[in-house]
Amino acid sequence: MNIVLFESSELSGRLPRADPRVHHVLTVLRRSVGDDFDVGQVNGPRGKATLREISEDGVQLLFTWASAHAPPPPTRLTVGFPRPQTARDILRDATTLGVTEINFVHTHRSDPNYPNSSLWQKGAWRRQLLTGAAQAFDPFIPEVTWHETLPESVQREREAGGLLLGLDVYGAHPQLAELDLPAPAQPCTLLIGPERGWDAQDRSALQESGVTWFSLGARVLRTETAVVAGLALITAARARAGK
């Protein structure tokens, strides 16, 4: 992890010895009493923590916080429900890439058993967000939903405003690399089908909702690969819009 993250409820400064973050600070970062390291409050500011005490029970930290920084520009990701392992990868990597919202939606080709995974029942999904944020050196984590159908999610995204960008390998669609945004902070929603792809009903519903279709090329990608590639191209479009 490139930054050690803390919930607001954990800012008393004491961590038990069994906490994985203590192992990271003492063993990976090799910090001793008096040393500091980079920390962040989840959805809050970054700062430094000074290691004040090490005991058999745990460690005592002293936090110093910088001013809060702005969250990333509004980039929402809507994905047809994938397998749990694929969802884990998406949660982690999409957070690293700075999405502000992740919606796993039920489509006609989504397996109805996927939402019953322990990933969603035991809160393991949130640990993937924290891992992605720690990698990015940014305490921001996105909002996540997994109960909506595709039409419900798209309707909500339309009401929120911004561009709806659908990815599909089939059809003569322009390349997402050619995306031209009017401003760096333009709200965008990237829509990617489930692992079996969109079906005809999904495509029709998205078309009626005003989705603009794009392609990542002729090659058929894994869902998690398409997520990373698509978000990277939106980030590049934001950079071009800011010049």
C-alpha positions in Angstrom: 0.0 0.0 0.0 1.3 3.5 -0.9 -0.8 5.2 1.8 -2.2 3.8 5.1 -5.9 4.5 5.3 -8.0 5.0 8.4 -11.7 5.3 9.0 -12.9 8.4 10.9 -13.8 6.1 13.9 -10.1 4.9 14.1 -8.4 8.2 14.8 -7.8 7.7 18.5 -4.3 6.8 17.3 -4.0 3.3 18.8 -4.0 0.1 16.6 -3.8 -3.5 18.0 -0.7 -5.5 17.1 -2.8 -7.9 15.0 -4.0 -5.2 12.6 -2.5 -5.7 9.1 -1.6 -2.0 9.0 0.7 -2.5 12.0 2.4 -5.3 10.2 2.8 -3.1 7.1 4.2 -0.2 9.1 6.7 -2.2 11.1 7.7 -4.9 8.7 7.3 -3.4 5.2 7.9 0.2 5.8 10.3 -0.6 8.7 9.3 2.3 10.8 10.6 2.8 14.3 9.4 5.0 17.2 9.7 8.7 16.1 9.4 7.8 12.3 6.4 9.0 10.2 4.6 7.6 7.2 1.8 8.7 4.8 -1.8 8.3 6.0 -5.3 9.2 4.8 -8.8 9.4 6.2 -11.3 7.5 4.0 -13.0 10.2 1.9 -11.0 12.8 3.8 -7.6 14.5 3.9 -4.1 13.0 3.6 -1.4 13.5 6.2 1.3 12.0 8.2 1.3 9.6 11.2 4.2 9.6 13.7 4.9 6.3 15.5 4.9 7.3 19.1 5.0 3.9 20.9 5.3 0.2 20.1 4.2 -2.4 22.6 3.1 -6.0 22.6 -0.5 -4.8 22.5 -0.2 -2.4 19.6 1.1 0.9 18.4 0.3 4.5 19.3 0.1 7.1 16.5 0.0 10.8 16.3 -1.8 12.2 13.2 -1.1 15.5 11.4 -3.6 16.3 8.6 -3.2 18.5 5.6 -6.1 20.4 4.0 -8.8 18.2 2.3 -8.3 17.9 -1.4 -11.0 17.8 -4.0 -12.5 14.4 -5.0 -11.9 13.2 -8.6 -14.2 14.4 -11.4 -17.6 12.6 -11.6 -17.0 9.3 -13.5 -19.6 6.6 -12.9 -19.1 3.0 -13.9 -22.1 0.7 -14.7 -21.3 -3.0 -15.3 -23.4 -6.0 -15.9 -23.1 -8.3 -12.9 -19.8 -10.4 -13.3 -18.4 -13.3 -11.4 -17.2 -12.5 -7.9 -13.5 -12.6 -8.7 -14.0 -10.3 -11.7 -16.1 -8.0 -9.5 -13.2 -7.9 -7.0 -10.8 -6.8 -9.7 -13.2 -4.2 -10.9 -13.8 -2.7 -7.5 -10.1 -2.5 -6.8 -8.9 -1.2 -10.2 -11.8 1.2 -10.8 -11.1 2.8 -7.4 -7.4 3.2 -8.3 -8.4 4.9 -11.5 -10.6 7.4 -9.7 -14.2 6.5 -10.4 -16.8 8.2 -8.1 -19.5 5.5 -8.4 -19.6 1.8 -9.3 -22.9 0.2 -10.1 -23.2 -3.6 -10.7 -26.5 -4.1 -12.5 -28.7 -7.0 -13.4 -29.0 -7.6 -17.1 -30.6 -10.3 -19.2 -27.3 -12.2 -19.4 -26.2 -11.8 -15.8 -26.1 -14.9 -13.6 -28.8 -14.4 -10.9 -26.6 -16.2 -8.4 -23.7 -13.7 -8.5 -25.2 -11.2 -6.0 -25.4 -14.1 -3.4 -21.6 -14.3 -3.2 -20.0 -13.7 0.2 -18.3 -10.7 -1.5 -21.6 -8.9 -1.2 -22.9 -10.5 2.0 -20.0 -9.9 4.3 -18.7 -6.5 3.2 -15.6 -7.9 1.5 -16.3 -5.6 -1.4 -15.3 -2.6 0.6 -11.9 -4.0 1.4 -11.3 -4.0 -2.4 -12.1 -0.3 -2.5 -9.6 0.4 0.3 -6.9 -1.6 -1.5 -7.5 0.4 -4.7 -7.4 3.7 -2.9 -4.2 2.8 -1.0 -2.6 1.9 -4.4 -3.6 5.3 -5.8 -2.3 7.3 -2.9 -5.8 8.9 -2.6 -8.2 8.3 0.3 -11.3 8.7 -1.9 -13.4 5.6 -2.4 -16.5 5.4 -4.7 -20.1 4.8 -3.8 -21.1 1.2 -4.8 -24.5 -0.3 -5.6 -25.4 -3.9 -6.7 -29.2 -4.1 -6.4 -30.5 -2.3 -9.5 -31.6 -3.5 -12.9 -30.0 -2.0 -15.9 -33.0 0.2 -16.8 -33.2 1.4 -13.1 -29.5 2.3 -13.1 -29.6 4.1 -16.5 -32.7 6.1 -15.5 -30.9 7.3 -12.3 -27.8 8.1 -14.3 -29.9 10.1 -16.8 -31.4 12.1 -14.0 -27.9 12.8 -12.5 -26.9 14.3 -15.8 -23.8 13.9 -18.0 -22.7 11.7 -20.9 -23.8 8.0 -21.1 -21.0 6.1 -22.9 -21.7 2.5 -23.8 -19.0 0.1 -24.9 -19.8 -2.7 -27.4 -17.5 -4.8 -29.5 -20.3 -5.4 -32.1 -21.3 -2.7 -34.6 -19.5 0.1 -36.4 -19.0 2.4 -33.4 -16.3 5.1 -33.1 -13.3 4.4 -30.9 -13.5 5.6 -27.3 -10.0 6.9 -27.8 -11.6 9.6 -30.0 -13.9 10.8 -27.1 -14.0 14.6 -27.0 -15.2 16.1 -23.7 -16.4 19.7 -23.4 -14.7 20.2 -20.1 -12.3 18.2 -17.8 -15.0 17.8 -15.1 -17.7 16.7 -17.5 -19.8 14.0 -15.7 -19.5 10.7 -17.6 -21.0 7.2 -17.1 -19.2 4.3 -18.7 -21.5 1.3 -19.4 -20.0 -2.1 -19.9 -21.9 -5.4 -20.4 -21.7 -8.6 -18.3 -19.2 -11.3 -19.2 -21.5 -12.7 -21.8 -22.1 -9.2 -23.3 -25.2 -7.2 -24.0 -28.2 -8.9 -25.5 -30.6 -7.3 -28.0 -33.0 -6.1 -25.3 -30.2 -4.4 -23.3 -28.9 -2.7 -26.4 -32.4 -1.5 -27.3 -33.0 -0.1 -23.8 -29.7 1.6 -23.8 -30.2 3.1 -27.2 -33.6 4.5 -26.1 -32.0 6.0 -23.0 -29.6 8.1 -25.1 -26.5 6.1 -24.7 -23.7 6.9 -27.2 -22.0 3.8 -28.3 -18.2 3.4 -28.5 -15.7 0.6 -29.2 -12.3 -0.4 -27.8 -11.5 -2.2 -31.1 -12.3 -5.5 -32.7 -10.8 -7.7 -30.0 -13.1 -9.2 -27.4 -11.8 -8.2 -24.0 -12.4 -9.5 -20.5 -14.9 -7.4 -18.6 -12.2 -6.3 -16.1 -9.8 -5.4 -19.0 -12.5 -3.3 -20.7 -13.1 -1.5 -17.4 -9.5 -0.5 -17.1 -9.1 0.4 -20.8 -12.3 2.4 -20.9 -11.6 4.4 -17.7 -8.0 5.1 -18.8 -9.3 6.6 -22.1 -11.9 8.8 -20.3 -9.0 10.0 -18.1 -7.0 10.8 -21.2 -10.0 12.7 -22.7 -10.3 14.7 -19.5 -6.6 15.7 -19.8 -7.1 16.8 -23.4 -10.1 18.9 -22.4 -8.0 20.7 -19.8 -5.4 21.9 -22.3 
